[in-house]
Amino acid sequence: MKIVVIGGTGLIGSKLVAKLKQQGHEAAAASPKSGVNAVTGEGLAAALAGADVVIDVANAPSWEPAAVLEFFERSSKNLGATEAAAGVKHHVALSIVGTERSPDIAYFRAKLAQETIVKASSVPYSIVRATQFFEFLGAIAEMGAVGSNIVVPSAQFQPIAADDVVDCLAEVATARPLNGTIDIAGPEKAPFNEFVARRLKASGDSRPVVGDPSAQYYGAPISDTSLNPLGEARLGKTPLATWLARL
């Protein structure tokens, strides 16, 4: 099976290409680094020629509201049209749990627009919505730096390891299209600040982590239901302690 991974040189994409190759598939990474730009269309037709499945895990270079929306809208429309012309049988998109519940977060609005375009395409699809990754906990902490403290939301949080996301994407991509959406999340749920505190402690960072119900996430307030699956979800197998032990 020929599988093209859009954004295949990033965190998730590079792991996914390696995983698919281990499984015996013909997997190719497509990104601006390899001369393929889904936003402009450069190199896209050649990259998708003969592909059975396309997995879109690309990330926007800018999260400025207008720029991130344009990125996901243009890339998704270009992918849909090019895939249809190439006879691609399955489009898989990686999105975020709760996109429709946090409209004040520009990135979430852009991902929701991406989902809408994917659903409207003639290409059979699967959308995998994931919670935030363990790998981003350090960066999330730095966004909450206030003096000598880290102040983050205290809402419930259920992050997941990138490797578990990759495993799910590989499974979904090599199965029949869902023509629907699934949620994936980590195996543990706890207040946001507890995950961040454990991540900092593991890296030797002694700054106190304060959970504040009014603290914002990417400029927007969140609640216990903002970032977590509300219904059925597939759970990753990696607890935070196991992931931290690998650092």
Secondary structure as UniProt FT lines:
FT   STRAND          2..6
FT   TURN            7..9
FT   HELIX           11..22
FT   TURN            23..24
FT   STRAND          26..30
FT   HELIX           32..34
FT   TURN            38..40
FT   TURN            42..43
FT   HELIX           44..48
FT   TURN            49..50
FT   STRAND          53..56
FT   HELIX           65..86
FT   STRAND          90..96
FT   TURN            97..98
FT   HELIX           99..101
FT   TURN            103..104
FT   HELIX           106..120
FT   STRAND          125..130
FT   HELIX           134..136
FT   HELIX           137..143
FT   STRAND          145..146
FT   TURN            147..148
FT   STRAND          149..152
FT   STRAND          156..157
FT   HELIX           162..173
FT   STRAND          180..185
FT   STRAND          190..191
FT   HELIX           192..202
FT   TURN            203..204
FT   STRAND          209..211
FT   TURN            213..214
FT   STRAND          216..217
FT   TURN            218..219
FT   STRAND          220..221
FT   TURN            224..226
FT   STRAND          234..235
FT   HELIX           240..245
//
